[in-house]
Amino acid sequence: FLNTDEHVYDSKVAFIPYITAGDPNLSTTAEALKVLDSCGSDIIELGVPYSDPLADGPVIQAAATRALARGTNFDAILSMLKEVIPQISCPIALFSYYNPILKRGVEQFMITIKDVGIHGMFIFNQDKYNLLNFHICFLKFLEETEILRKEALKNGIELVLLTTPTTPIDRMKAIVDASEGFVYLVSSIGVTGARQSVSLRVQSLLQEIKEATTKPVAVGFGISKPDQVKQVAGWGADGVIVGSAMVRILGEAKSPKEGLKELEIFTKSLKAALL
């Protein structure tokens, strides 16, 4: 997947966990990154908390709210990552909303994250849109972020783009052509969060995308159980992304120590489903 000497895409199915930076606190986030790395994660998606996270379901929204209430900000996240990244082998990709990036300045943002060792970005642009047309945002992303993509490329940051069940096939082809590292297939319509089952439509969507590109395809949104991880991998996914279930463990544990212990057990169970 992401361009590092240690993590080059091969025939295995990649496990990609997501956690929210700063929940319950940044020191726990640092330890969680180490746990996820030691358990065999192939890429870690780290969410930057934002005050109006329209793409996220209640679990990740609550985590972002808690993190911001405790004073988590982007500079503090960068300081934490500067210390942690040299200690782990797994590449880290940031998930951020577009507005905070614009506030800092696209060029400076990309330079800054490159300097701390970030390898990739997932970005949601919610400007001018609301929850009802959330997926339209993804469809317009390509046209509205040329500067962002240019600066990411200049700094060696892989900008991972998302395609959804409602993306027209011609637009999907444009998205997969432009996406770097891999293509993120959103498995369901709506916000992030665990689902009882994964839509059978994912299997046919994977086939459609793979007919359009040789790039790896990772599936996320709504995947929270080992059997779901195994199912999606069996359908031909090259990577599986698990987010809300991870965030819930860390955010709702009795203590940070207990949360880290539960995270390790859960991560190992998900990773084992891919072996």
N, C-alpha and C positions, 0 to 999 in steps of 0.2 A: 504494500500500500504506500504509505508516505515515504518520501525519499530519504532514507537513512541507510547507512551501511549495514546496520544490524537487522533492520526490518524491511526486507524486500519481499514483495508479494510472491507467494509460491502457491502450491496446490492446496494448502490447508485452508480451512474456514477460519477467518479472523474473529476474535472476540473483542468487542469494543464497548467498554462500560462508559457511562456518563455519570458524573457527580457535579454538584453545584459548589463553586468555590465559596468558602466562608461559612458553610453550614455543617456542623454547629459553630465552628470557628476555623480560622485559617491554619492553626497548628494541627488540628484534626484533619483538615484537607491535605496537608503535607504528608501526614502519616498514611492517609487513605491512598494517596497516589503511590506510595511505596508498597502498600499491601496489594493494590491492583497490579502493580508491576511484578511483584514476587509471585503472584498467582497465575502469571502467564498471559496477561492482557497483551493484545497486539498493538492497540492504539487506545489511548485514553482521551475521551472527550470531556473537557472541563468547561462547565458553564459559567459565564460571567454574569452575576446577578444584576437584574435590571428591574426598574420600578413598575414597568408596564409590560409584562411578558406575555403577549397575546398568543404565542404559539404553544405555550405551556399549560398543562393541566394543573389541577389543584395541588398536587404533591410538590412539583417543582416550583410553582408560584409561591407556595408557603415557604419553601426553602430559601428562595430569593428574598422574600420579605424578611425572614429571620436574619439572613446574612447582612442585608443592608441595615437592619435595625442595630446590629452589633458593630456597625461602622466599616464593613468590608467595602473597599473601593479598588479601582483598577490598579493603582500604584502599589497598594498593599499586596494584591494578588501577584503582581510582577515580582515584588521582593521575595515572596514565598517561593515562586517558581525558580528564581535565580539560584536559590539555595537547594531546591529539591531536584531539578532536572539533571544536574551532574551525578546524582546518586542513583538514577534509574536508567534502564535501557530502553524502555517503552516510549515511543514518540507521543507527544501530547498535541492535541488539536483543540483550539478554543472554539466554543460556541458563544457568539455575541449577537446582540441586536445591533442594527446598523447605526442608530442614532448616537450611541456613545462613541462609535468610531469616527463619525463625522465631527463630533464635538472636539475630539483630540486632533483630528486631521488625518486623512487616510495615509498619506505618505509617512508621517511621523509614527502613526500606529504600527504600520508594517515594519518599519525599521526597529521600533522598540521591541516588538514580540520576537523578531528575528534575533535580536541581541541576547534575549534570555533563553533562547533555544527552542521556541515553539516551531513546529513543523507544518501545521495546517490550520485552517479556519472553516467553520460552518457559520454562515451569517444569515440572519433573518431580517428583512427590511419591511417594517410595518408602517412606514410613513404613508399617510393618506389612506390607510386601509383599516378595517375593523375586523372583528372576529368572523363576521358572516362571510367576508370574501377573503379569508385567510389564505386559501390556496391560490387565489389570483396573485397574491404577493409573490409566491414562488414563480409563477409564470412570467411575471414582469421583472423578476430579479435580474435575468440575463441582460436585458436592455438597459437597466438603470444603474448598473454597477461596473461599467467598463473601466473607469478610473481605478476602482477597487481591485479589479482583476489584474490590471496592468501593474499596480504597485505590489500586489502579492507576488506576481511572477518575477518582478525585479528583485525581490528580496528572498526568493526561494521558498515562499510560503504557498503550500498547496491549498487552493480554494475549492472546497468540496461543495458541489451544487446538488440540490434536491429535486427529485421528481415525484409526483404524487399519482394516486389512482385517477385523478381528474385531469391530468396533464394531457393535452392533445398529442398525438403521436409525432407530428412534425415538430412541435415545441420540445417534446421529450428528446428527440434526436439532437436538437441544437444544444440542449442542456448537457447531454452526455458527452457531446463533442468538446464542450468548454470546461467541463468539470475536471479537476486535477486530483490525482491520487486514486480516487474511486468515485463512484456514483452513489448517492444516498437515496434509496427508495423508501419513501414514507408509506408504511403499510396500510394506513387507514385514514379516512377523512376525519378531521377534528384535531383536537389538541393532543399533546403528549399524555401518557398515562397507561397503566396496565389495562389489558383487555382479557376477557375470559378465553377468547380464542383469536387466532390470527386469520384474517380473511383469506379464503381460498383464492381470491383474485390475485393475491401476491404471486402465486405460482405462474400464472399467465403473464403478469406484468414483468416478472424476471425474464421470461422467455423473450418478450418483446424488446426489452432493453438489451439483452445479450445478442439479439439479432442486429442491433444498431451499433454495438461497440464491443471491443475486446477488453475494455477496462473492467476491473472488479466492481461488483455491485454489492453494497451492504444494505441490509434492511433494518429499519428502526421504527419506533412509535408502537407502543402496545405490547411489546415482547417482555415478559417478566418471569417466565418459568423455564426450567430445563427442557421440558418436553416441547415447548414452543421454539426454543433455540434449536433443538434437534430437528424439528419439523421444517423450519425455514431453511436450515442448512441442507436438508434433504431435497428441498425444492430447487436447489442450485445457487443459493446465495453464497457469495464469497466472503461475506462478513455479516455478523449479527450485532446489533446495537441494543443495549439494555440500559435504560435510564431511570425512570421513576422508581422502580423497585430498589435500585441502589440508593437513590436519594432518600427514600423513605427510611431505610435501615439506619443511615447516618443521622438523619434529622429527628427521628422519633425514638432513638435508643435511650435507655435509662441514663447512660453516661457515654462520653466519647470513647472510653476504653471498651465498653460493651458493644458500641456501634462498630468499632473497628474489628472486633472479634467476629461479630455476626456478618460483617461485610466479607471477611476472609472466607468463612464457611460458604456463604452464598455464591461468591465468585468462583470458588473451586467447583461447586455443583454445576454452575453454568458452563464453565470451561470443560468439565468432564463430559458434558453432553455433546461436545464437538469432537471428542477423541474417537 
